[in-house]
Amino acid sequence: IKTARRYHHVNGNPQRHTLITFKNAFHGRSLGAISATDQAKMRDGFEPLLPGFDYVKFNDLEGALAKIDDETAGFLVETVQGEGGMTAG
């Protein structure tokens, strides 16, 4: 999260701060990582969360590509979705 946002800031594109992540993914227990998940069971009780995340269905390339815009900094991917269930990809 920090690397993607910092990269675009240093390169003159501070508006590129949004990360696209996948529904039911798990990225950790820090506030940033909790903000990156769409799972209510992980987010409840930690609001307000960090802004700047869009969520798409895992294994939906067209849906993910459609989310890319002038504010996109990158993708955050849990390559094997253990927390959200094993998702074939």
Backbone as CSV, one residue per row, in Angstrom:
resi,resn,N_x,N_y,N_z,CA_x,CA_y,CA_z,C_x,C_y,C_z
1,ILE,0.847,-1.184,0.000,0.000,0.000,0.000,0.885,1.237,0.000
2,LYS,1.835,1.267,0.934,2.715,2.429,1.035,3.594,2.570,-0.203
3,THR,4.117,1.458,-0.697,5.006,1.513,-1.855,4.284,2.041,-3.086
4,ALA,3.097,1.542,-3.357,2.345,1.980,-4.537,1.999,3.459,-4.448
5,ARG,1.514,3.891,-3.297,1.135,5.298,-3.147,2.352,6.208,-3.208
6,ARG,3.431,5.809,-2.558,4.648,6.627,-2.559,5.238,6.725,-3.963
7,TYR,5.254,5.628,-4.690,5.786,5.619,-6.049,5.106,6.687,-6.899
8,HIS,3.793,6.722,-6.878,3.071,7.681,-7.713,3.236,9.108,-7.198
9,HIS,3.322,9.279,-5.903,3.542,10.614,-5.336,4.898,11.168,-5.790
10,VAL,5.943,10.373,-5.663,7.296,10.798,-6.038,7.391,11.083,-7.532
11,ASN,6.623,10.374,-8.327,6.669,10.547,-9.778,5.660,11.563,-10.302
12,GLY,5.137,12.408,-9.404,4.282,13.511,-9.823,2.834,13.168,-10.083
13,ASN,2.372,12.041,-9.575,0.980,11.627,-9.780,0.301,11.307,-8.450
14,PRO,0.224,12.272,-7.532,-0.350,11.983,-6.213,-1.821,11.587,-6.262
15,GLN,-2.505,11.881,-7.358,-3.911,11.490,-7.482,-4.055,9.982,-7.665
16,ARG,-2.966,9.316,-7.991,-2.998,7.861,-8.176,-2.769,7.193,-6.828
17,HIS,-3.834,7.044,-6.071,-3.729,6.525,-4.708,-4.638,5.329,-4.447
18,THR,-5.515,5.010,-5.379,-6.477,3.926,-5.175,-5.857,2.578,-5.540
19,LEU,-6.086,1.601,-4.682,-5.643,0.241,-4.956,-6.859,-0.635,-5.226
20,ILE,-6.749,-1.457,-6.230,-7.802,-2.410,-6.552,-7.441,-3.718,-5.858
21,THR,-8.369,-4.234,-5.091,-8.162,-5.486,-4.377,-9.378,-6.379,-4.598
22,PHE,-9.312,-7.584,-4.112,-10.330,-8.561,-4.457,-11.224,-8.913,-3.279
23,LYS,-12.481,-9.155,-3.587,-13.467,-9.491,-2.559,-13.052,-10.761,-1.818
24,ASN,-13.313,-10.759,-0.520,-13.016,-11.877,0.384,-11.531,-12.110,0.614
25,ALA,-10.679,-11.198,0.175,-9.242,-11.365,0.375,-8.844,-10.972,1.797
26,PHE,-7.713,-11.482,2.236,-7.143,-11.157,3.541,-5.727,-10.655,3.313
27,HIS,-5.400,-9.500,3.900,-4.081,-8.910,3.692,-3.342,-8.653,4.993
28,GLY,-3.931,-8.982,6.113,-3.265,-8.773,7.390,-4.182,-8.089,8.386
29,ARG,-3.595,-7.662,9.503,-4.394,-7.104,10.587,-4.051,-5.658,10.921
30,SER,-3.174,-5.028,10.152,-2.913,-3.600,10.360,-4.118,-2.809,9.845
31,LEU,-4.213,-1.543,10.208,-5.350,-0.740,9.755,-5.381,-0.647,8.229
32,GLY,-4.217,-0.514,7.608,-4.168,-0.478,6.152,-4.643,-1.777,5.533
33,ALA,-4.201,-2.893,6.093,-4.594,-4.202,5.565,-6.076,-4.468,5.778
34,ILE,-6.599,-4.064,6.928,-8.032,-4.235,7.184,-8.844,-3.374,6.220
35,SER,-8.342,-2.193,5.909,-9.024,-1.308,4.962,-9.057,-1.911,3.566
36,ALA,-8.091,-2.772,3.266,-7.987,-3.366,1.938,-8.909,-4.558,1.733
37,THR,-9.601,-4.995,2.771,-10.533,-6.112,2.623,-11.967,-5.601,2.622
38,ASP,-12.834,-6.313,1.950,-14.252,-5.939,1.961,-15.042,-6.779,2.960
39,GLN,-14.365,-7.609,3.733,-15.052,-8.502,4.668,-15.488,-7.753,5.926
40,ALA,-16.780,-7.689,6.143,-17.320,-6.983,7.307,-16.776,-7.553,8.607
41,LYS,-16.588,-8.862,8.681,-16.100,-9.478,9.921,-14.693,-9.007,10.271
42,MET,-13.929,-8.569,9.295,-12.585,-8.054,9.542,-12.597,-6.555,9.814
43,ARG,-13.560,-5.838,9.241,-13.595,-4.382,9.300,-14.350,-3.839,10.512
44,ASP,-15.368,-4.563,10.964,-16.233,-4.075,12.040,-15.429,-3.742,13.293
45,GLY,-15.685,-2.550,13.825,-15.031,-2.106,15.039,-13.746,-1.340,14.820
46,PHE,-13.328,-1.190,13.559,-12.088,-0.483,13.250,-12.310,0.790,12.436
47,GLU,-13.570,1.152,12.209,-13.881,2.352,11.457,-13.482,3.590,12.271
48,PRO,-13.141,4.682,11.590,-13.097,4.831,10.129,-11.838,4.186,9.554
49,LEU,-12.015,3.587,8.398,-10.915,2.915,7.719,-10.259,3.846,6.708
50,LEU,-9.118,3.429,6.200,-8.427,4.224,5.194,-9.207,4.212,3.882
51,PRO,-9.326,5.351,3.230,-9.986,5.384,1.921,-9.026,4.918,0.827
52,GLY,-9.568,4.719,-0.357,-8.716,4.467,-1.510,-8.606,3.014,-1.931
53,PHE,-9.674,2.245,-1.728,-9.673,0.850,-2.154,-10.932,0.567,-2.957
54,ASP,-10.771,-0.141,-4.075,-11.888,-0.641,-4.871,-11.819,-2.160,-4.818
55,TYR,-12.974,-2.800,-4.779,-13.036,-4.249,-4.625,-13.691,-4.877,-5.848
56,VAL,-13.050,-5.916,-6.367,-13.593,-6.629,-7.523,-13.614,-8.125,-7.225
57,LYS,-14.413,-8.849,-7.984,-14.521,-10.295,-7.816,-13.232,-10.964,-8.295
58,PHE,-12.724,-11.902,-7.510,-11.533,-12.661,-7.884,-11.804,-13.440,-9.164
59,ASN,-10.816,-13.502,-10.043,-10.897,-14.236,-11.306,-11.848,-13.574,-12.310
60,ASP,-12.015,-12.256,-12.181,-12.833,-11.485,-13.125,-11.946,-10.406,-13.738
61,LEU,-11.161,-10.799,-14.725,-10.199,-9.887,-15.330,-10.879,-8.662,-15.924
62,GLU,-11.973,-8.847,-16.636,-12.656,-7.706,-17.250,-13.178,-6.736,-16.197
63,GLY,-13.716,-7.253,-15.099,-14.194,-6.403,-14.017,-13.063,-5.624,-13.375
64,ALA,-11.918,-6.281,-13.195,-10.753,-5.615,-12.610,-10.221,-4.535,-13.549
65,LEU,-10.098,-4.850,-14.815,-9.601,-3.867,-15.785,-10.536,-2.670,-15.901
66,ALA,-11.830,-2.896,-15.752,-12.808,-1.808,-15.843,-12.666,-0.820,-14.691
67,LYS,-12.092,-1.248,-13.580,-11.908,-0.368,-12.419,-10.708,0.568,-12.566
68,ILE,-9.802,0.269,-13.475,-8.599,1.090,-13.631,-8.976,2.454,-14.180
69,ASP,-8.522,3.494,-13.476,-8.756,4.863,-13.936,-7.564,5.737,-13.550
70,ASP,-7.720,7.054,-13.650,-6.618,7.980,-13.390,-6.202,8.051,-11.926
71,GLU,-6.956,7.405,-11.036,-6.604,7.395,-9.615,-6.019,6.061,-9.159
72,THR,-5.909,5.104,-10.075,-5.428,3.770,-9.713,-3.919,3.770,-9.518
73,ALA,-3.497,3.268,-8.354,-2.072,3.137,-8.047,-1.574,1.723,-8.327
74,GLY,-2.466,0.738,-8.248,-2.054,-0.637,-8.481,-3.074,-1.630,-7.979
75,PHE,-2.651,-2.892,-7.953,-3.480,-3.995,-7.480,-2.859,-4.584,-6.221
76,LEU,-3.691,-5.041,-5.321,-3.245,-5.761,-4.136,-3.880,-7.143,-4.230
77,VAL,-3.048,-8.183,-4.348,-3.559,-9.517,-4.640,-3.125,-10.522,-3.575
78,GLU,-4.078,-11.256,-3.056,-3.810,-12.439,-2.237,-3.841,-13.595,-3.231
79,THR,-2.677,-14.070,-3.624,-2.601,-15.011,-4.747,-3.313,-16.332,-4.491
80,VAL,-3.341,-16.789,-3.257,-4.127,-17.961,-2.883,-5.092,-17.488,-1.818
81,GLN,-6.371,-17.463,-2.145,-7.357,-16.924,-1.215,-7.705,-17.949,-0.148
82,GLY,-6.924,-17.996,0.903,-7.180,-18.924,1.998,-8.296,-18.451,2.906
83,GLU,-8.299,-17.172,3.273,-9.303,-16.618,4.186,-10.688,-16.613,3.553
84,GLY,-10.762,-16.260,2.278,-12.048,-16.156,1.601,-12.511,-17.462,0.985
85,GLY,-11.759,-18.517,1.178,-12.078,-19.798,0.562,-11.183,-20.012,-0.642
86,MET,-10.892,-21.214,-0.950,-10.031,-21.507,-2.092,-10.772,-21.154,-3.374
87,THR,-10.219,-20.212,-4.120,-10.850,-19.737,-5.341,-10.035,-20.199,-6.538
88,ALA,-10.633,-20.957,-7.411,-9.926,-21.412,-8.612,-9.652,-20.228,-9.512
89,GLY,-8.498,-20.158,-10.077,-8.154,-19.035,-10.922,-7.479,-19.502,-12.132
